[in-house]
Amino acid sequence: MASRSNSLGSLRRWWSGWLPGRIDDRIAYHLGHGVAARLQVHWTQLPDYRFVDAYRATERYCAGRGEIMRVDSEHEEDLNNILHGKPPSRAYRQIKIARKVAWSTGPAEEEYLPVDVFWLCKKRPGDDGSNLIVRLRNDPQYARVILEAASDDAGFAERSVTAIVELSAQHSIYRNRILELSHEVGGKDAYGNIDPTARLRVLFKAHEGVADYDIVIDDEVRQILQRNVIDLHIRRDVLKTHRVPVRRGVLFYGPPGTGKTYACRYLCGKLPEVTRIIVTGTALMQVSTIFSLARMLQPSLVILEDVDLVFASREINLYSSVLGDLLDQMDGLRPYEDIGFILTTNAIERMESAIRDRPGRISQTVYFGPPNAELRRRYLHHHLRSYEPLEIDLEELVGTSNGATQAFLKEWVHRAVQMATERLATGPGTITLRTEDFRHAMEEMKRYSTGTTGRIIGFHADGHRSE
């Protein structure tokens, strides 16, 4: 008799741990037989870089919503077909443990998440709500995330999808970060075929802080940046109260190597509570996506670098439709939207006049040119701080570097240091920088640079700021 009781107990324990092996049977097992036939499905799709946001939002939304069973299982069918369609065979909907993929969640952080997940939320007796199924899956072929919700109340399914999307934006992993947009096209599949699907990747960019004492610019330029970029975000509530629009476009222009990108890095460090979106290269052509991301993550600052490559004047523009998109997006921004943007260019004469010459699109231009004598003095002093002892005539260096860009000055110091190390016998040791090191470095760097080739290495003898 005791042996029979033990056997029944073992059977009950085995049966209580048993779960159906097909996804449709698992749904029926948890929600109740016949429930699936009454469920109505609502769905939406998001770009694939929103997967982590959508996953966390779904977890948050479903928490505490009835009796929850989560199933990680990959299936090609959509949720509506799983609930209401007939499978080709018994084994077609067999549960297959979903792969886990690494998703970036920060500059040096990642999280492994399953690519296909079902949340089965069973209505408890006495609850006012409805049964709910939420499914989230990544579709790499079309670079998208598919969010599906099913409920016996169609309106509730639709509201659930809307609520999850809103939660994903409110608590986005991208909010208040520095982001870099990269455009990928022409990848190959496992068989070597070209995939024509264009993908916009949102990458986390590590913060490279630029302190106030590290940014060597005119005091006038510093004040313009403060008022037209930093102050708009820091005091946006006060400004809105006085009906001052907090969206403003600023254009940085000037020769290469004169500090435009460095100034952008400086501004990024000044706005830790703002989402900073940096866009370069072919990613500039994804205008609608760029501004959609900026709206979702506002307050935001969009930095479009080297815009003359894509937004050149209409007469020479190969991307006129993209130019039209940019103008539409700029004009479509509302005064109350917390979105600012900075455009940079090395060739302002190439830019479309409808961008650069119309207030409201661009409200402030800032010229970055070869530094004057005082700035060169400050710049050289800044880069020479860590190379004492020094035997140099700083005023001679300032004078001979007239017309040099900031990038040239930095390279000049490095070249002089390299030449000074050649005096060391062997191995590391202490060097003494001398004026002659800079003379030799300048001679070598300019040896084959005359006329326009001087501009290539960053030496503008006829520069805007030359003496």
PyMOL commands that set and color helices and strands:
alter all, ss='L'
color gray80, all
select helices_A, chain A and resi 2-16+23-31+36-38+48-62+79-84+90-93+140-142+154-170+212-214+219-234+236-241+260-270+281-285+287-296+307-309+314-316+320-332+348-350+353-356+373-387+394-400+406-421+435-445+453-456
alter helices_A, ss='H'
color red, helices_A
select strands_A, chain A and resi 40-47+67-72+100-106+109-114+116-122+132-139+144-151+178-184+187-188+194-195+199-204+249-253+275-279+300-304+339-345+364-367+390-391+433-434
alter strands_A, ss='S'
color yellow, strands_A
deselect
rebuild
show_as cartoon
